[in-house]
Amino acid sequence: MVQIDEKKVIKAAEEGMDAFLDVFVQAIYHDIDGELNATTMERLNANQITLLAYHILREEVMDGGFVQLIHNGYGPFIFKNPFAKAVREWGLDELAALINKGRSYYQKYGSQIEAECNEEEFMALFEKYSDFDNLDDKFVEYEEEWTEQVAHYIDEHIASFAAIKEEIHG
């Protein structure tokens, strides 16, 4: 079970929603030795996997959009799993709709975007698959609001993400 020291959670909450999410993400990664794969995912519950998926989505899209996310191999994790359904259950209906729209583009273009290529060819993917531009823009526009909703969901369901332990003084 993922465990986090109570003081770390309190400090992160005081620093803001990004730090709050990050303390949970880092604890989950620590618990699976930094390796997210089929074997380590078996050690996680649905909420923990959904949080890691949101973290990956956010990092990739904010850095290089959905084309980068897909090219870096995360397309199946985001679009072939029930991620959209999970975030809808967390109350993020708009994000779920965005993921579902992205899924249709992924099904159409995913194999071409995932193909090996050099830097120049990679940069050309953004122009070639500009269908993703509106999705990128919408994600960037709503990222802060969605991240706040994710942080709120974690706070309301904290036990399904980690066991919060008090520091033991001996």
N, C-alpha and C positions, 0 to 999 in steps of 0.2 A: 504494500500500500504506500502510495506517495505520502510523504510526511513533510510538513513545513513548520519551522519554528514560529511560534505565535508572534514574536518580536519582529520577524522579517515581514510577516503579513501586515502588521500594524504600520511599520515603517513604509512599506510599499504603498499602502492605502493613503498615507499622508502625502506621499510624493505624487500621487495621481493615478489615473486609470491605466496608463501605459505601464507604469512600474508594478501596479497591482496585478495586471495580466501576466507580466513578465515573471513575477515570482512563482506563479503557478506553472507557467510554461517551462521555466528552467527546472523546477522540481520534478515535473513529469519527465522531461528529457533525462534528468539525472537518474531517475528510477529505471529508465530503459537504456541506460548507459549511452545516451546520445544517439541511439540507433533506432529509427522508426522503420520497422519492416513488419512483415506478416507475423513473425514469431513474437516480437516485442509488443505488437498491438494486442496480442492475446492477454497480456498482463494489464491492459488498460480497460476502463469502462467506456461506454459510449460518450459520456460528457467529456472525458479526458481526450479522447480521439477527436471529438468535434472541436475542442479548444485548440489542439495542435493543428488541425486543418485550418481553422480561422487564422491562427498565427502565420502559417505558411502562406495562405492566400494573401493576407495583409502585407507580409514582407515582400512577396514576389510582385504583386500588383502595384504596390506603392513604388517599387524600384523600377519595374519594366513592363508592367501591364500583364494582361492575360496571355499574350503571346510568349512572354518570358516564362511565366508560370508553366505553360504547356511545354515549351522547349526544354525547360529544366527538369521535365519528367513528372510533374505533379498533376497533370491532367487526369489520369486515372483516379488518383486519390481524391480529387475534388469533384470530378464529374461522374465517375462510375460507382461512387459510394453514396449512401443516403445523407450526404452533407447538407444539401438544400432542405431536406425534410427535417433534419436535426435543428438547423438554425431557425426554421419556421416554428418548431416547438419551443425554441428559446424566445420567441416573439419577434424575430427579425424577418418579417414577411417580405419586405423590400429586398433584402439581401438574398433570400431564397429565390425570389423571382429573377434577380440578376444572375444567380448561379444557374437557374434553369435555362435562361436565355443563352448563357455562355455554353451550357451543355450542348445546345443545338449547333452552335458554331464549332465546338470541339468535335462533335460527331462528323461534321462536314470537313473540317480542316486539320484535325488533330494529328493524323499520321504524317502529313506534310510538314507541320510545324515541329514535330518531334524528331524528324530526320536529322542525321548528323550534318553539320555544315560549318564553314569557316566564319570568322567574324563578319566579313562583308555580307555573306549570304544571310547570316543571322539578322543583321541590321535591315536587310531588304524584306525580311518577313513582316516587319511592322507595317510597311506600305502595302505589301501584297495581301495581308489579312487585316485590312483596315476595318472590317466588320466589328472587330473587338474595341475600336476606339471609343464608341459610346459607352460600352461597359466599363472601360478603364476610367473614363471621365466621371461616370456615375459613382463608381467605387470611391474615387478620390474625393468627390463631393460629400459623400455620406460616411466616409471612413471613421471620422471622429465620433459621430452619433452612434454608429454600429459598435464601435469599440466600447463606448460608454454602456451600451445595452449589454454587451457581453460581460463587462466587468460587473454590472448590476446582477446579471444572471448568476455569475460565480458567487457573488456575495450572498445571494438568496439561497443558493444550493451548495454551499461551501464544502459540506461533507462528501459530496459526490465528486469532488475534484482532488481533495487531499485531507489527510488527518492533520489538524492543527494541534501542535504539541507545545506545552509550556516548557520553558527551559528548566532543566532539572539541576538544582544546585546541590552539590554533595560535599 
